[in-house]
Amino acid sequence: MRVDQMVKEGLVDEVRQIFIPDADYTNGIRKSIGVPEMDIYLREKTNMDRDDESKQMILQASIPSMKRNTHKMNTFINNEEFKKKVIIIMGATGTGKSRLSVDLATHFRGEIINSDKMQVYKGLEIVTNKITHTEKQGVRHYLLGEIEPDSDFTAEDFCLQAIIYIEKILKTQRVPIIVGGSNSYIEKLVEDHVFMFKYKYDSCFIWIDVEQSVLNRRVDMRVDQMVKAGLVDEVRQIFIPDADYTKGIRRSIGVPEMDRYLREETNIDGDDESKKMILQASISSIKRNTRMLICNQLDKIQRLISEKMWSVHHIIATDVFKEDREEDLDEAWTNIVLQPCLDIVKRFLKNDHHNIIIEFT
C-alpha cells in the first residue's frame, strides 16, 4: 500500500526530474528504491507516441518491481547483524551533548557529525556556542563551521552531507556519532524514505535530559558568560541594518535580539544608562528565547518517542548540574552520565562487523 500511495503522491514525476539515460544507479541518491525501477518506463515513455496503454503496462510493471525490492529491504531491515551502526545523541540546549559525544568518541574510536543547524555555519563561535578546539580533544568533527554564513542550508542538505560523512567514517573503521539539538534534522535523516537510513543503519539513540528548572538556570548563566566572552562584539561584526533574520546564521538566537541595541547605540550619544537598559533588555530576550527553544526541543523529542516509536536511552542528568550536588562536576558527570552511556554503547557495538571497537582507558 505504501508504494501505491507514493505513486499517487507524485513518485513518477519526482524521479523524472533527476532522470538521465544511462545513469549510474550504484551511487548517491539514485540507489534509492523507486529510481532504478522507473528507468524502463521513463526511457520508453518518449518512444511510445500516444500509446497510453503500452505506457500504462510498463508503469504497472515498474510498480511491482518496487514493491518486491521494498519487501526484500524490509526483510533486511529486521536483520540487525548486517546493518552499520550509528550513535545519535539528542537533548535540549545546555545538557552536555557535545561533551558526551567527545567522551564516547575517545573511548570507541568515533568521529562526530554535528547536527545543530546554526553550528553548521562558519563564524559566530560564541553566539552559536561551538565546541572549542581544546574541548574537541583531537576528535574529528564534521559539519561544524563548514557552511557559508548566508547560505540556505536545508534539512535535505544536512541529510545528504550526513550520509556522505557516515560512510566516510565507517570506511576508516570508526564509529559515526551524530550530535546536536536540531531534532528536525535528525528526524528527516532517520524517517525520510529517500535517504533509506533505517534500511542501512542500526541506530543507538541517547537522550540527555535535565529538569527544566535546573536547565533554565544553567542557560541563564551561560548567556551571561557568552556576553562576558564577547557576544555583543561578535554580533556587531556582522550587523547590517534591516538584515534578513530568517536566513543563514542570522537566525541564531543572540543575533536578532541584539538588533535594537546595535541600531540605537550610535544614536544615544554618551547616554550610558540608556544603552545599558537596552542591552539588558536584549540579553533578557536571548534568555527568554533560549528557554522557548528548550521547550520546543523537549516537545520534539517526546513526539519522536511517542509517535515515531523511537527506542531511546533516557539519561537523566539533572543531578550533575544541581548547585547542591555532593560530588564535584567531573565526578558527577562520570557517575551519572558517562558510565551508563559507555555501557549502553558497548552493548550496542558488541558483535558489530562494520565498526571495530577500540576502548581506551
C-alpha positions as CSV (number, residue, x, y, z in Angstrom):
1,M,0.0,0.0,0.0
2,R,2.9,2.4,0.8
3,V,4.3,2.1,-2.7
4,D,0.9,2.7,-4.3
5,Q,0.4,5.8,-2.1
6,M,3.9,7.1,-3.1
7,V,2.9,6.7,-6.8
8,K,-0.3,8.7,-6.2
9,E,1.6,11.4,-4.4
10,G,3.9,12.0,-7.4
11,L,6.8,9.5,-7.2
12,V,6.9,9.2,-11.0
13,D,7.3,13.0,-11.6
14,E,9.8,13.2,-8.8
15,V,12.0,10.6,-10.4
16,R,11.5,12.1,-13.8
17,Q,13.2,15.3,-12.5
18,I,16.5,13.5,-11.9
19,F,16.2,11.0,-14.8
20,I,19.3,10.7,-17.0
21,P,19.5,7.9,-19.6
22,D,22.3,5.5,-18.8
23,A,22.6,7.0,-15.3
24,D,24.7,5.2,-12.6
25,Y,22.3,3.6,-10.2
26,T,25.0,2.4,-7.8
27,N,26.0,5.8,-6.5
28,G,24.3,8.5,-4.4
29,I,20.5,9.1,-4.2
30,R,19.9,7.2,-7.4
31,K,20.4,4.0,-5.4
32,S,17.0,4.7,-3.8
33,I,14.3,2.1,-4.4
34,G,12.0,3.6,-6.9
35,V,14.6,5.2,-9.1
36,P,16.2,2.3,-10.9
37,E,12.8,0.6,-11.2
38,M,11.4,3.6,-13.2
39,D,14.2,3.6,-15.7
40,I,12.5,1.5,-18.4
41,Y,9.2,3.5,-18.1
42,L,10.9,6.9,-18.4
43,R,13.2,5.6,-21.1
44,E,10.3,4.2,-23.2
45,K,7.8,6.9,-22.4
46,T,9.0,9.3,-25.1
47,N,9.3,6.5,-27.7
48,M,5.6,5.5,-27.4
49,D,3.9,8.4,-29.1
50,R,0.3,8.5,-27.7
51,D,0.4,4.7,-26.9
52,D,-1.1,5.2,-23.5
53,E,-1.9,1.5,-23.0
54,S,1.7,0.5,-23.6
55,K,2.9,3.2,-21.2
56,Q,0.5,2.1,-18.6
57,M,1.7,-1.6,-18.9
58,I,5.3,-0.6,-18.4
59,L,4.5,1.6,-15.5
60,Q,2.5,-1.2,-13.9
61,A,5.5,-3.5,-14.4
62,S,7.7,-1.0,-12.6
63,I,5.5,-0.8,-9.6
64,P,5.6,-4.5,-8.6
65,S,9.4,-4.3,-9.0
66,M,9.4,-1.5,-6.4
67,K,7.2,-3.5,-4.1
68,R,9.4,-6.6,-4.5
69,N,12.6,-4.7,-3.7
70,T,10.9,-2.9,-0.8
71,H,9.9,-6.3,0.6
72,K,13.4,-7.5,0.4
73,M,14.7,-4.4,2.1
74,N,12.1,-4.8,4.9
75,T,13.4,-8.3,5.5
76,F,16.9,-6.9,5.6
77,I,16.0,-4.1,8.0
78,N,15.0,-6.6,10.7
79,N,18.3,-8.3,10.5
80,E,20.4,-6.0,12.7
81,E,23.6,-8.1,12.2
82,F,24.2,-6.7,8.7
83,K,23.5,-3.1,9.4
84,K,26.1,-0.5,10.0
85,K,25.9,1.2,13.4
86,V,25.5,4.9,14.2
87,I,25.2,6.6,17.6
88,I,22.8,9.6,17.8
89,I,23.0,11.9,20.9
90,M,19.9,14.1,21.5
91,G,18.9,16.6,24.1
92,A,18.0,20.2,24.7
93,T,20.4,23.1,24.7
94,G,22.9,23.1,27.6
95,T,22.6,19.4,28.6
96,G,26.1,18.4,27.8
97,K,25.6,16.7,24.4
98,S,28.9,17.9,23.0
99,R,30.9,16.7,26.0
100,L,29.3,13.3,25.9
101,S,30.0,12.9,22.1
102,V,33.7,13.6,22.7
103,D,33.8,11.2,25.7
104,L,32.3,8.4,23.6
105,A,34.4,9.2,20.6
106,T,37.6,8.9,22.6
107,H,36.5,5.6,24.1
108,F,35.2,4.0,20.9
109,R,37.3,5.4,18.1
110,G,34.5,7.7,17.0
111,E,34.2,10.8,14.8
112,I,31.5,13.3,15.2
113,I,28.9,14.8,12.8
114,N,27.3,18.0,14.1
115,S,23.5,18.3,13.6
116,D,23.0,21.7,15.2
117,K,21.5,23.8,12.4
118,M,23.3,27.0,13.4
119,Q,26.7,25.4,14.3
120,V,27.0,24.2,10.7
121,Y,27.8,27.7,9.6
122,K,31.1,29.5,9.7
123,G,31.5,32.2,12.3
124,L,29.8,33.4,15.4
125,E,31.7,30.9,17.6
126,I,30.3,32.5,20.8
127,V,26.7,33.1,19.8
128,T,26.3,29.5,18.4
129,N,28.3,28.1,21.3
130,K,30.5,25.9,19.2
131,I,32.7,23.4,20.9
132,T,36.3,24.8,21.2
133,H,39.5,23.3,19.8
134,T,40.5,22.2,23.3
135,E,37.1,20.6,24.1
136,K,37.3,18.5,20.9
137,Q,40.3,16.6,22.4
138,G,41.6,15.8,18.9
139,V,38.3,14.2,17.8
140,R,37.4,15.0,14.2
141,H,34.2,16.9,13.7
142,Y,32.2,17.2,10.5
143,L,29.6,19.8,9.5
144,L,30.9,22.2,12.2
145,G,31.6,25.6,10.9
146,E,31.7,24.4,7.2
147,I,28.8,26.3,5.6
148,E,28.9,29.9,4.3
149,P,27.0,32.2,6.8
150,D,24.4,33.5,4.3
151,S,23.7,30.1,2.7
152,D,20.3,28.5,3.0
153,F,21.3,25.1,4.4
154,T,18.2,22.9,4.5
155,A,17.4,19.7,6.3
156,E,17.8,17.9,2.9
157,D,21.3,19.4,2.6
158,F,22.1,18.1,6.0
159,C,20.9,14.6,5.3
160,L,22.9,14.4,2.1
161,Q,26.1,15.6,3.8
162,A,25.5,13.4,6.9
163,I,25.2,10.2,4.8
164,I,28.4,11.1,3.0
165,Y,30.2,11.6,6.3
166,I,28.8,8.5,7.9
167,E,30.1,6.3,5.1
168,K,33.5,8.1,5.2
169,I,33.8,7.5,8.9
170,L,32.7,3.8,8.5
171,K,35.3,3.2,5.8
172,T,38.0,4.1,8.3
173,Q,36.5,1.6,10.7
174,R,35.5,4.3,13.1
175,V,32.1,4.9,14.8
176,P,29.9,7.7,13.5
177,I,28.4,9.8,16.3
178,I,25.7,12.4,15.3
179,V,25.1,15.1,17.9
180,G,23.1,18.3,18.1
181,G,19.9,20.0,19.2
182,S,18.2,20.3,15.8
183,N,15.9,17.3,16.1
184,S,14.2,18.2,12.8
185,Y,17.4,17.4,11.0
186,I,17.6,14.0,12.8
187,E,14.0,13.2,12.1
188,K,14.5,14.0,8.4
189,L,17.6,11.8,8.2
190,V,16.0,8.8,10.0
191,E,12.4,8.9,8.8
192,D,12.6,10.2,5.2
193,H,12.5,7.1,3.0
194,V,14.5,8.9,0.3
195,F,17.7,8.5,2.5
196,M,17.0,4.9,3.4
197,F,18.6,5.4,6.8
198,K,16.6,2.7,8.6
199,Y,17.5,0.2,6.0
200,K,21.2,0.9,6.1
201,Y,21.9,1.7,9.7
202,D,21.2,0.4,13.2
203,S,20.9,3.5,15.5
204,C,21.6,3.9,19.2
205,F,19.6,6.9,20.4
206,I,20.8,8.6,23.6
207,W,18.8,11.4,25.2
208,I,20.5,13.5,27.8
209,D,17.7,15.1,29.9
210,V,17.9,17.8,32.6
211,E,15.0,19.0,34.7
212,Q,13.8,22.3,33.1
213,S,14.1,24.5,36.2
214,V,17.7,23.4,36.6
215,L,18.4,23.8,32.8
216,N,16.8,27.3,32.7
217,R,19.1,28.5,35.5
218,R,22.1,26.9,33.7
219,V,21.2,28.5,30.4
220,D,20.8,32.0,32.0
221,M,24.3,31.6,33.5
222,R,25.6,30.5,30.1
223,V,24.1,33.5,28.3
224,D,25.8,35.8,30.9
225,Q,29.1,34.1,30.3
226,M,28.7,34.4,26.5
227,V,28.1,38.2,26.9
228,K,31.3,38.4,29.0
229,A,33.2,36.4,26.4
230,G,32.3,38.9,23.7
231,L,28.9,38.1,22.2
232,V,28.0,41.7,21.6
233,D,31.2,42.5,19.6
234,E,30.8,39.2,17.7
235,V,27.2,40.2,16.6
236,R,28.3,43.8,15.9
237,Q,30.8,42.4,13.3
238,I,28.0,41.0,11.1
239,F,25.4,43.6,12.0
240,I,23.6,45.2,9.0
241,P,20.5,47.5,9.5
242,D,17.4,45.8,8.1
243,A,19.1,42.5,7.8
244,D,17.1,39.4,7.0
245,Y,17.0,37.3,10.2
246,T,15.2,34.4,8.6
247,K,18.2,33.1,6.6
248,G,21.5,31.6,7.3
249,I,23.5,32.2,10.5
250,R,21.5,35.4,11.4
251,R,18.7,33.1,12.6
252,S,20.8,32.2,15.6
253,I,19.4,33.1,19.0
254,G,21.5,36.1,20.0
255,V,21.6,37.9,16.6
256,P,18.0,39.2,16.1
257,E,17.8,40.1,19.8
258,M,20.8,42.4,19.5
259,D,19.3,44.4,16.6
260,R,17.8,47.2,18.6
261,Y,20.8,47.7,20.8
262,L,23.2,47.8,17.9
263,R,20.8,50.1,16.0
264,E,20.5,52.5,18.9
265,E,23.9,52.5,20.4
266,T,25.2,55.1,18.0
267,N,22.1,57.3,18.4
268,I,22.3,57.5,22.2
269,D,25.3,59.8,22.4
270,G,27.0,59.5,25.7
271,D,23.9,58.2,27.5
272,D,25.4,55.1,29.0
273,E,22.4,54.4,31.2
274,S,20.0,54.2,28.2
275,K,22.5,51.9,26.4
276,K,22.8,49.7,29.4
277,M,19.0,49.4,29.7
278,I,18.6,48.4,26.0
279,L,21.5,45.9,26.3
280,Q,19.9,44.3,29.4
281,A,16.6,44.0,27.5
282,S,18.4,42.3,24.6
283,I,20.1,39.9,27.0
284,S,16.8,39.1,28.7
285,S,15.3,38.4,25.3
286,I,18.1,36.0,24.4
287,K,17.5,34.1,27.7
288,R,13.7,34.0,27.1
289,N,14.1,32.8,23.5
290,T,16.6,30.1,24.6
291,R,14.1,28.9,27.2
292,M,11.4,28.7,24.4
293,L,13.9,26.8,22.2
294,I,14.4,24.3,25.1
295,C,10.7,23.7,25.4
296,N,10.4,23.1,21.6
297,Q,13.4,20.7,21.7
298,L,11.9,18.7,24.5
299,D,8.4,18.5,22.9
300,K,10.0,17.3,19.6
301,I,12.0,14.5,21.4
302,Q,8.8,13.4,23.2
303,R,6.9,13.3,19.9
304,L,9.6,11.2,18.2
305,I,9.4,8.7,21.1
306,S,5.6,8.6,21.3
307,E,4.6,9.0,17.7
308,K,7.5,7.7,15.7
309,M,8.2,5.0,18.3
310,W,11.9,5.7,18.5
311,S,13.7,3.5,21.1
312,V,15.7,6.0,23.1
313,H,18.0,5.5,26.0
314,H,16.9,8.2,28.5
315,I,19.8,9.5,30.7
316,I,18.6,11.9,33.4
317,A,21.5,14.3,34.1
318,T,19.7,16.7,36.4
319,D,21.9,15.9,39.5
320,V,25.1,16.8,37.5
321,F,24.0,20.4,37.3
322,K,22.4,21.0,40.6
323,E,24.2,23.6,42.7
324,D,23.8,21.5,45.9
325,R,25.4,18.3,44.5
326,E,27.7,16.4,46.8
327,E,30.2,15.4,44.1
328,D,32.3,17.7,42.0
329,L,31.2,18.3,38.5
330,D,33.5,15.9,36.7
331,E,32.9,13.1,39.2
332,A,29.1,13.6,39.0
333,W,29.3,13.6,35.1
334,T,31.2,10.3,35.1
335,N,28.9,8.5,37.5
336,I,25.5,9.8,36.3
337,V,26.1,10.3,32.6
338,L,29.3,8.9,31.1
339,Q,29.5,5.5,32.7
340,P,25.9,4.5,31.9
341,C,26.4,5.7,28.3
342,L,29.6,3.8,28.0
343,D,27.8,0.6,29.0
344,I,24.9,1.3,26.5
345,V,27.3,1.9,23.6
346,K,29.5,-1.1,24.5
347,R,26.4,-3.4,24.3
348,F,25.2,-1.7,21.1
349,L,28.6,-2.2,19.3
350,K,29.1,-5.7,20.5
351,N,29.4,-8.3,17.7
352,D,29.4,-5.4,15.1
353,H,31.0,-6.5,11.8
354,H,31.3,-2.9,10.4
355,N,32.8,-0.9,13.3
356,I,35.9,-2.0,15.2
357,I,35.6,-1.2,18.9
358,I,38.8,0.1,20.5
359,E,38.2,1.2,24.0
360,F,40.8,3.5,25.7
361,T,41.0,3.6,29.5
